[in-house]
Amino acid sequence: MLSPNASLEPPAFFLTGFPGLEKAHLWISIPICSVYLVSIAGNCTILFMIKTDRTLHEPMYYFLSMLALSDLGLSSATLPTMLGVLWFDHRLIHFDACLIQMYFIHTFSIIESGILLSMAFDRLVAIRNPLRYTSILTNGAIIKIGLGVFLRAAFLVFPCSFLLKTMRYGRTNVLSYPFCLHQDILKVVRSDRRMSSIYGLMVVLSSMTIDSVLLIASYIMILRTVLSIASKAERLRTLNTCISHICAVVTFYTPMIGLSMIHRYGKNAPPAVHILMANVYLLVPPLMNPVVYSVKTKQIRTRIAKKLRKEPS
């Protein structure tokens, strides 16, 4: 393995596994690899069910398929370097490759945030205007929403890569994780990083922060509508249609907030804590989303059970 002190041109970065646990990397890779396999298999199953079952060709499931695609993209962006570090101790990643990985990780994260907001809008329309649900969320409207979510993320994150490419780096650029994140790359910058730091904050504020505020506003409107329903049983039935989405929102935003808090206030925390939180942030949502929707959504659960029993739909 090339030494971190070697002179590299163009700059290169050295990824970090679990400091102090290098001898156990192979064992650590077993649960991590299992999480990847389950998340990939789960999201592929969701996509297959929605594609092949015409009864699932509805707005809610179209948004769910977008969520599954973003989860697959996020898993695919982190898997190669994660397993490279844990299996082969391959820590070297070239500058451009690191920027590309960073771009896709943050792009898919913002896409997922936008899709979760779109799914909240879907639930709001379904509950407040059930008779106009399919006329409001037409196939054309869903395509426009999905395209808007993708383009917003793609264009917001691109300048981050450009700004990082214009900065100077030292001979030793050791990152904190087995993958490249914007805030982590900024730590090893040897020139003025204020512009990139400010822009990174603007990206977060204009995407995930706005999305979270609109998510809360959507659920306030949903709760007001539900509470206006006279029947208690009908209120519970209506709220039950939102449980899967609420779980998806919690599993996405909780690790993200935890990672942000660790970055800001946990500077004295052991490196393993930082790495664990980063892995939870990137691994848990792709793992839990298909599990939650398979368990809590009756239509998908029923179709999966029929496929497993090889019964006709």
C-alpha positions, -999 to +999 in steps of 0.1 A: +000+000+000+012+035-009+023+055+022+001+085+031+032+107+031+040+100-005+040+129-030+010+126-053+002+147-083-027+153-088-037+151-051-050+119-037-068+110-005-065+082+019-097+067+033-100+055+069-117+023+081-122+018+118-091+031+136-077+007+161-098-022+146-078-028+114-073-064+123-110-069+127-119-052+094-128-086+078-152-094+106-166-058+106-173-062+069-196-091+074-225-071+090-218-041+067-219-063+036-250-080+048-267-046+052-257-037+016-270-070+003-303-068+021-309-031+011-301-038-026-323-069-026-351-051-008-351-021-031-349-043-062-378-063-049-399-031-044-390-020-080-399-054-094-432-055-076-443-020-087-432-027-123-449-061-128-481-055-108-505-032-125-525-027-093-495-009-079-494+016-108-506+045-086-489+078-076-479+065-041-460+036-056-444+056-083-429+078-056-419+047-037-401+034-068-382+067-070-372+063-033-360+028-040-339+041-070-323+068-048-315+042-021-299+020-047-279+049-060-267+058-025-257+022-018-238+019-051-219+051-045-205+040-011-201+002-016-169+000-037-147+021-014-162+007+018-155-029+008-121-019-007-110-005+027-124-034+048-115-063+025-082-052+008-070-023+030-071-003-003-072+032+012-059+053-018-086+071-038-075+096-065-087+131-063-112+131-092-126+097-081-131+111-046-149+142-060-172+120-082-181+098-052-187+128-030-210+143-058-231+111-061-234+106-023-246+141-017-268+142-048-286+110-039-290+123-003-307+154-016-328+134-041-340+112-012-349+143+008-369+157-021-387+124-028-397+122+009-412+156+006-430+146-026-444+116-008-457+138+019-474+159-007-488+127-022-503+117+013-517+153+017-535+152-016-548+116-010-562+126+024-575+161+016-587+155-019-593+118-023-618+122-052-593+143-072-562+123-061-554+108-095-565+139-115-540+161-095-512+136-094-512+125-130-484+106-146-472+138-162-472+156-129-453+128-112-427+128-140-423+166-136-419+163-098-393+135-101-374+154-128-375+186-106-362+167-076-333+151-096-323+184-114-323+204-081-299+179-065-277+176-095-272+213-100-270+222-063-241+197-056-221+203-088-205+236-077-192+219-046-170+197-067-159+226-088-149+247-057-130+218-042-111+213-074-098+249-073-083+245-038-049+234-026-041+203-007-011+189+012+010+158+006-010+139+033-048+140+028-062+115+052-100+114+053-121+103+083-143+078+066-141+049+040-159+072+015-157+109+005-180+135+021-179+173+014-173+184+050-146+158+055-127+169+024-129+205+036-109+195+067-078+187+046-079+218+024-048+239+028-062+271+012-091+294+020-121+273+023-147+299+033-164+300-001-168+263-003-180+261+034-206+288+028-218+273-003-221+238+013-242+255+041-264+271+014-269+237-003-281+222+030-304+252+038-319+253+003-326+216+001-329+195+033-337+223+056-365+236+034-377+201+027-379+193+064-399+225+071-423+217+043-426+181+055-437+194+090-461+219+073-476+190+052-482+169+083-497+197+102-522+201+073-527+163+073-534+162+110-559+191+108-578+172+081-577+139+100-589+155+132-619+170+113-631+134+105-659+124+129-653+087+131-624+076+153-619+044+133-618+064+101-592+088+116-570+059+126-574+042+092-564+075+075-534+081+097-523+045+091-517+053+055-489+077+066-471+054+090-447+040+064-438+074+052-433+088+087-409+058+094-390+066+062-387+103+072-374+094+107-348+069+095-335+095+070-334+126+091-324+112+125-290+098+114-284+130+094-290+152+124-269+129+145-240+131+121-243+169+119-243+171+157-212+149+160-194+171+134-202+203+153-201+193+189-183+159+191-148+169+181-134+151+212-154+120+205-135+088+195-130+085+157-150+053+158-181+073+168-178+096+138-174+066+115-203+048+130-226+078+126-216+083+090-222+046+083-256+047+100-265+078+079-256+062+046-266+025+054-298+026+075-322+045+052-316+022+022-319-008+045-350+003+064-372+018+036-380-014+018-384-033+051-408-007+064-429-004+032-430-042+028-442-047+064-466-017+067-480-015+032-506-042+028-506-042-010-469-047-013-468-073+015-496-093-001-479-092-036-446-103-021-463-132-002-480-143-035-448-142-054-430-163-027-458-188-028-459-186-067-495-180-067-512-160-095-518-123-087 
